[in-house]
Amino acid sequence: MGRKRGITAVALAALALWAGPGAAQAPSNSAPQSRPPPLKVLKAPSPELLAQLFPATARRAGVEGAATAQCTIRRDGSLGDCAVTAENPRGLGFGGAALVAMTYYQVDVSGANAVQVSRRLSGITIRFALPPLEGATR
């Protein structure tokens, strides 16, 4: 085979704004607070990049995995101050790979989206999947 076999990795980014404890309860005598506009992702890690980031130990073992992180939106729309909040399976490098992947995200912070700056995002999950077996039917 002349073509290099890569690992297919899929990024599923479920970006949810983290508002902190008690955020769901608003005082009954206050005016309803307006919600920020939906977060718009301008750039995300490509499947090819995620394939390069797939942990070597997991690849050798034939194991797929995922990691979830929490990050802060910076003024330039990049994500920073990221921390892994979950990794499955643990110890195979999916958390570290996901942290590197977070550096490739860019979100819209222009206009009405400027309120997103400094917001903490949680539930950003990167799933790393092995390629389907050759000859497998769908």
GROMACS elastic network, one bead per residue, 0.5 to 0.9 nm:
[ bonds ]
;  ai    aj funct       b0    kb
    1     4     6  0.74894   500
    1     5     6  0.86962   500
    5   131     6  0.88610   500
    6    48     6  0.81047   500
    6    51     6  0.63510   500
    6    52     6  0.79014   500
    6   130     6  0.86726   500
    6   131     6  0.75440   500
    7    47     6  0.88258   500
    7    48     6  0.81583   500
    7    50     6  0.82052   500
    7    52     6  0.75567   500
    7    54     6  0.71917   500
    7    59     6  0.80878   500
    7   128     6  0.84678   500
    7   129     6  0.71703   500
    7   130     6  0.53490   500
    7   131     6  0.54528   500
    8    47     6  0.64065   500
    8    48     6  0.72447   500
    8    50     6  0.75281   500
    8    51     6  0.54312   500
    8    54     6  0.87494   500
    8   128     6  0.73685   500
    8   129     6  0.57704   500
    8   130     6  0.55619   500
    8   132     6  0.83999   500
    9    46     6  0.86069   500
    9    47     6  0.53265   500
    9    48     6  0.74112   500
    9    49     6  0.82966   500
    9    50     6  0.52888   500
    9    51     6  0.51871   500
    9    52     6  0.87876   500
    9    53     6  0.87548   500
    9    54     6  0.73846   500
    9   126     6  0.85984   500
    9   127     6  0.66892   500
    9   130     6  0.67938   500
    9   131     6  0.78925   500
   10    46     6  0.82337   500
   10    47     6  0.57903   500
   10    50     6  0.71570   500
   10    51     6  0.84848   500
   10   126     6  0.70457   500
   10   127     6  0.55563   500
   10   128     6  0.57727   500
   10   129     6  0.64388   500
   11    44     6  0.81216   500
   11    45     6  0.72958   500
   11    46     6  0.78906   500
   11    47     6  0.71847   500
   11    50     6  0.76317   500
   11   125     6  0.71969   500
   11   127     6  0.54757   500
   11   128     6  0.72994   500
   12   124     6  0.77806   500
   12   125     6  0.59365   500
   12   126     6  0.55806   500
   12   127     6  0.64124   500
   13    44     6  0.85772   500
   13   123     6  0.78312   500
   13   124     6  0.51393   500
   13   125     6  0.53538   500
   13   126     6  0.64841   500
   13   127     6  0.89329   500
   14   122     6  0.83535   500
   14   123     6  0.59542   500
   14   124     6  0.52275   500
   14   125     6  0.63843   500
   15    39     6  0.77132   500
   15   121     6  0.62681   500
   15   122     6  0.64810   500
   15   123     6  0.59735   500
   15   124     6  0.53483   500
   15   125     6  0.83099   500
   16    39     6  0.86146   500
   16   120     6  0.87944   500
   16   121     6  0.56816   500
   16   122     6  0.56067   500
   16   123     6  0.60883   500
   16   124     6  0.75552   500
   17    39     6  0.86715   500
   17   116     6  0.89642   500
   17   119     6  0.70922   500
   17   120     6  0.63263   500
   17   122     6  0.63455   500
   17   123     6  0.85995   500
   18    70     6  0.88871   500
   18   119     6  0.73918   500
   18   120     6  0.54913   500
   18   121     6  0.53438   500
   18   122     6  0.58577   500
   18   123     6  0.88566   500
   19    22     6  0.82785   500
   19    23     6  0.57527   500
   19    24     6  0.84621   500
   19   119     6  0.82010   500
   19   120     6  0.76011   500
   19   121     6  0.87299   500
   20    23     6  0.58863   500
   20    24     6  0.89560   500
   21    24     6  0.79659   500
   22    25     6  0.56409   500
   22    26     6  0.83319   500
   23    26     6  0.72778   500
   25    28     6  0.87647   500
   26    29     6  0.85462   500
   26    30     6  0.73015   500
   26    31     6  0.88872   500
   26    32     6  0.77874   500
   26    33     6  0.84112   500
   27    30     6  0.56076   500
   27    31     6  0.85752   500
   28    31     6  0.81352   500
   28    32     6  0.89563   500
   30    33     6  0.83658   500
   35    38     6  0.85486   500
   36    39     6  0.81492   500
   36   112     6  0.77794   500
   36   113     6  0.71224   500
   36   115     6  0.67365   500
   36   116     6  0.72430   500
   37    40     6  0.86043   500
   37   112     6  0.69643   500
   37   113     6  0.62673   500
   37   115     6  0.85846   500
   37   116     6  0.85044   500
   38   113     6  0.81366   500
   39   107     6  0.70725   500
   39   108     6  0.70996   500
   39   109     6  0.87092   500
   39   113     6  0.74184   500
   39   116     6  0.77088   500
   40   106     6  0.88520   500
   40   107     6  0.56806   500
   40   108     6  0.55123   500
   40   109     6  0.85555   500
   40   113     6  0.84396   500
   41    44     6  0.70739   500
   41   105     6  0.73772   500
   41   106     6  0.60899   500
   41   108     6  0.63610   500
   42    77     6  0.88492   500
   42   105     6  0.75432   500
   42   106     6  0.53369   500
   42   107     6  0.50917   500
   42   108     6  0.62124   500
   43    46     6  0.88066   500
   43   104     6  0.70252   500
   43   105     6  0.52413   500
   43   107     6  0.68487   500
   44   101     6  0.82574   500
   44   102     6  0.81499   500
   44   103     6  0.89940   500
   44   104     6  0.57961   500
   44   106     6  0.66454   500
   44   107     6  0.88171   500
   45    48     6  0.81570   500
   45    49     6  0.61856   500
   45    50     6  0.66503   500
   45   101     6  0.60815   500
   45   102     6  0.77300   500
   45   103     6  0.84419   500
   45   104     6  0.53339   500
   45   105     6  0.64519   500
   46    49     6  0.51697   500
   46    50     6  0.62984   500
   46    51     6  0.85821   500
   46   104     6  0.87613   500
   47    50     6  0.50458   500
   47    51     6  0.60839   500
   47    52     6  0.87169   500
   48    51     6  0.50296   500
   48    52     6  0.64706   500
   48    53     6  0.88006   500
   49    52     6  0.50856   500
   49    53     6  0.63134   500
   49    54     6  0.87635   500
   49   101     6  0.80672   500
   50    54     6  0.60998   500
   50    97     6  0.81475   500
   50    98     6  0.86292   500
   50   101     6  0.70927   500
   50   126     6  0.88526   500
   50   128     6  0.73071   500
   51    54     6  0.52167   500
   51    55     6  0.89099   500
   51   128     6  0.77879   500
   51   129     6  0.86093   500
   51   130     6  0.87533   500
   52    55     6  0.83102   500
   53    56     6  0.84116   500
   53    94     6  0.87456   500
   53    97     6  0.55523   500
   53    98     6  0.81243   500
   53   100     6  0.78740   500
   53   101     6  0.77127   500
   53   128     6  0.89482   500
   54    57     6  0.87990   500
   54    58     6  0.75434   500
   54    59     6  0.69775   500
   54    64     6  0.89595   500
   54    93     6  0.82189   500
   54    94     6  0.73233   500
   54    97     6  0.66628   500
   54   128     6  0.65987   500
   54   129     6  0.85474   500
   54   130     6  0.89241   500
   55    58     6  0.54120   500
   55    59     6  0.62392   500
   55    60     6  0.88053   500
   55    92     6  0.67484   500
   55    93     6  0.54124   500
   55    94     6  0.62975   500
   55    96     6  0.85544   500
   55    97     6  0.67374   500
   55   128     6  0.89935   500
   56    60     6  0.61476   500
   56    61     6  0.85644   500
   56    92     6  0.83725   500
   56    93     6  0.81855   500
   57    60     6  0.52852   500
   57    61     6  0.62955   500
   57    62     6  0.86195   500
   57    63     6  0.86096   500
   57    92     6  0.60839   500
   57    93     6  0.75377   500
   58    61     6  0.50190   500
   58    62     6  0.59602   500
   58    63     6  0.50251   500
   58    64     6  0.68686   500
   58    65     6  0.81652   500
   58    92     6  0.56614   500
   58    93     6  0.75135   500
   58    94     6  0.83045   500
   59    63     6  0.61525   500
   59    64     6  0.77367   500
   59   130     6  0.76638   500
   60    63     6  0.78027   500
   62   130     6  0.73159   500
   63    89     6  0.85584   500
   63    92     6  0.88042   500
   63   129     6  0.82483   500
   63   130     6  0.74782   500
   64    88     6  0.87077   500
   64    89     6  0.82256   500
   64    94     6  0.89809   500
   64   127     6  0.79668   500
   64   128     6  0.57568   500
   64   129     6  0.51133   500
   64   130     6  0.60276   500
   65    87     6  0.76612   500
   65    88     6  0.54901   500
   65    89     6  0.59728   500
   65    90     6  0.87753   500
   65    92     6  0.85596   500
   65    94     6  0.65048   500
   65   126     6  0.86460   500
   65   127     6  0.60351   500
   65   128     6  0.53296   500
   65   129     6  0.68259   500
   66    86     6  0.82437   500
   66    87     6  0.59106   500
   66    88     6  0.54490   500
   66    89     6  0.74023   500
   66    94     6  0.59982   500
   66    95     6  0.75647   500
   66    98     6  0.79689   500
   66   125     6  0.68628   500
   66   126     6  0.55381   500
   66   128     6  0.57003   500
   66   129     6  0.84830   500
   67    84     6  0.69211   500
   67    85     6  0.76355   500
   67    86     6  0.55140   500
   67    88     6  0.62652   500
   67    89     6  0.85707   500
   67    90     6  0.89840   500
   67    94     6  0.57835   500
   67    95     6  0.51808   500
   67    96     6  0.85713   500
   67    97     6  0.83733   500
   67    98     6  0.61151   500
   67    99     6  0.87368   500
   67   124     6  0.82742   500
   67   125     6  0.56691   500
   67   126     6  0.55738   500
   67   127     6  0.67096   500
   67   128     6  0.85721   500
   68    83     6  0.85619   500
   68    84     6  0.58218   500
   68    85     6  0.55953   500
   68    86     6  0.50307   500
   68    87     6  0.63841   500
   68    88     6  0.89497   500
   68    95     6  0.74902   500
   68    98     6  0.75119   500
   68   122     6  0.80239   500
   68   123     6  0.58862   500
   68   124     6  0.53338   500
   68   126     6  0.63859   500
   68   127     6  0.87024   500
   69    82     6  0.64192   500
   69    83     6  0.54059   500
   69    85     6  0.51859   500
   69    86     6  0.69670   500
   69    87     6  0.88811   500
   69    95     6  0.81130   500
   69    98     6  0.75480   500
   69    99     6  0.74019   500
   69   102     6  0.84097   500
   69   121     6  0.83954   500
   69   122     6  0.63443   500
   69   123     6  0.61550   500
   69   124     6  0.52428   500
   69   125     6  0.64362   500
   69   126     6  0.84252   500
   70    81     6  0.81019   500
   70    82     6  0.54187   500
   70    83     6  0.54232   500
   70    84     6  0.64874   500
   70    85     6  0.66999   500
   70   120     6  0.69763   500
   70   121     6  0.54508   500
   70   123     6  0.63950   500
   70   124     6  0.64072   500
   71    79     6  0.58420   500
   71    80     6  0.56118   500
   71    81     6  0.55259   500
   71    83     6  0.66023   500
   71    84     6  0.89648   500
   71   102     6  0.82167   500
   71   119     6  0.83987   500
   71   120     6  0.56931   500
   71   121     6  0.52533   500
   71   122     6  0.66314   500
   71   124     6  0.81363   500
   72    78     6  0.84182   500
   72    79     6  0.55469   500
   72    80     6  0.52728   500
   72    81     6  0.58533   500
   72    82     6  0.68141   500
   72   117     6  0.78718   500
   72   118     6  0.56997   500
   72   119     6  0.55836   500
   72   121     6  0.59880   500
   72   122     6  0.88463   500
   73    76     6  0.81120   500
   73    77     6  0.59374   500
   73    78     6  0.60000   500
   73    80     6  0.64114   500
   73    81     6  0.86583   500
   73   106     6  0.88249   500
   73   107     6  0.78237   500
   73   109     6  0.86696   500
   73   116     6  0.68036   500
   73   117     6  0.52288   500
   73   118     6  0.51045   500
   73   119     6  0.56168   500
   73   120     6  0.65723   500
   73   121     6  0.74486   500
   74    77     6  0.52423   500
   74    78     6  0.54153   500
   74    79     6  0.58744   500
   74    80     6  0.64665   500
   74   109     6  0.87135   500
   74   116     6  0.86573   500
   74   117     6  0.55946   500
   74   118     6  0.58537   500
   74   119     6  0.82698   500
   75    78     6  0.74369   500
   75   109     6  0.71551   500
   75   114     6  0.81200   500
   75   116     6  0.87682   500
   75   117     6  0.54983   500
   75   118     6  0.73445   500
   76    79     6  0.87613   500
   76   106     6  0.81273   500
   76   107     6  0.84331   500
   76   108     6  0.85952   500
   76   109     6  0.71855   500
   76   117     6  0.83911   500
   77   105     6  0.81663   500
   77   106     6  0.51903   500
   77   108     6  0.59108   500
   77   109     6  0.56231   500
   77   110     6  0.87299   500
   77   116     6  0.87392   500
   77   117     6  0.73981   500
   78   102     6  0.85106   500
   78   103     6  0.70190   500
   78   104     6  0.76683   500
   78   105     6  0.59581   500
   78   107     6  0.64207   500
   79    82     6  0.72558   500
   79   102     6  0.64845   500
   79   103     6  0.63216   500
   79   104     6  0.81838   500
   79   105     6  0.63947   500
   79   106     6  0.69246   500
   79   107     6  0.80661   500
   79   121     6  0.89382   500
   80   102     6  0.78929   500
   80   103     6  0.73179   500
   82    99     6  0.67590   500
   82   102     6  0.76230   500
   83    95     6  0.88156   500
   83    99     6  0.73180   500
   84    87     6  0.72630   500
   84    95     6  0.59845   500
   84    96     6  0.80506   500
   84    98     6  0.79689   500
   84    99     6  0.72000   500
   85    95     6  0.86120   500
   85   122     6  0.85882   500
   85   123     6  0.83623   500
   86    90     6  0.84212   500
   86    95     6  0.75922   500
   86   125     6  0.88678   500
   87    90     6  0.53651   500
   87    91     6  0.82109   500
   87    92     6  0.89877   500
   87    93     6  0.86468   500
   87    94     6  0.64788   500
   87    95     6  0.56818   500
   88    91     6  0.84056   500
   88    92     6  0.85510   500
   88    94     6  0.74721   500
   88    95     6  0.84454   500
   89    92     6  0.67321   500
   89    93     6  0.88341   500
   89    94     6  0.77972   500
   90    93     6  0.74554   500
   90    94     6  0.75661   500
   90    95     6  0.80128   500
   91    94     6  0.77279   500
   91    95     6  0.83824   500
   92    95     6  0.81777   500
   93    96     6  0.54331   500
   93    97     6  0.62475   500
   93    98     6  0.86680   500
   94    97     6  0.50598   500
   94    98     6  0.60586   500
   94    99     6  0.86617   500
   94   126     6  0.86173   500
   94   127     6  0.86474   500
   94   128     6  0.78022   500
   95    98     6  0.51460   500
   95    99     6  0.63280   500
   95   100     6  0.88590   500
   96    99     6  0.51281   500
   96   100     6  0.64802   500
   96   101     6  0.87214   500
   97   100     6  0.52486   500
   97   101     6  0.62787   500
   97   102     6  0.88416   500
   97   126     6  0.89011   500
   98   102     6  0.62412   500
   98   125     6  0.80081   500
   98   126     6  0.60540   500
   98   127     6  0.85628   500
   99   102     6  0.51743   500
   99   103     6  0.70667   500
  100   103     6  0.55951   500
  100   104     6  0.76179   500
  101   104     6  0.55804   500
  101   105     6  0.74569   500
  101   126     6  0.80447   500
  102   105     6  0.55355   500
  102   106     6  0.89440   500
  102   124     6  0.86921   500
  102   126     6  0.89019   500
  103   106     6  0.82671   500
  108   111     6  0.87062   500
  108   113     6  0.63190   500
  108   114     6  0.79113   500
  108   116     6  0.84071   500
  109   112     6  0.76265   500
  109   115     6  0.73960   500
  109   116     6  0.63258   500
  109   117     6  0.66446   500
  110   113     6  0.52772   500
  110   114     6  0.52677   500
  110   115     6  0.88861   500
  111   114     6  0.56934   500
  111   115     6  0.85980   500
  112   115     6  0.66019   500
  112   116     6  0.86023   500
  113   116     6  0.55523   500
  113   117     6  0.79542   500
  114   117     6  0.58012   500
  115   118     6  0.81583   500
  115   119     6  0.80207   500
  116   119     6  0.54200   500
  116   120     6  0.87204   500
  117   120     6  0.87413   500
  121   124     6  0.72966   500
  122   125     6  0.88150   500
  129   132     6  0.87504   500
  130   133     6  0.87414   500
  131   134     6  0.86216   500
  132   135     6  0.85923   500
  132   136     6  0.69572   500
  133   136     6  0.55556   500
  134   137     6  0.88200   500
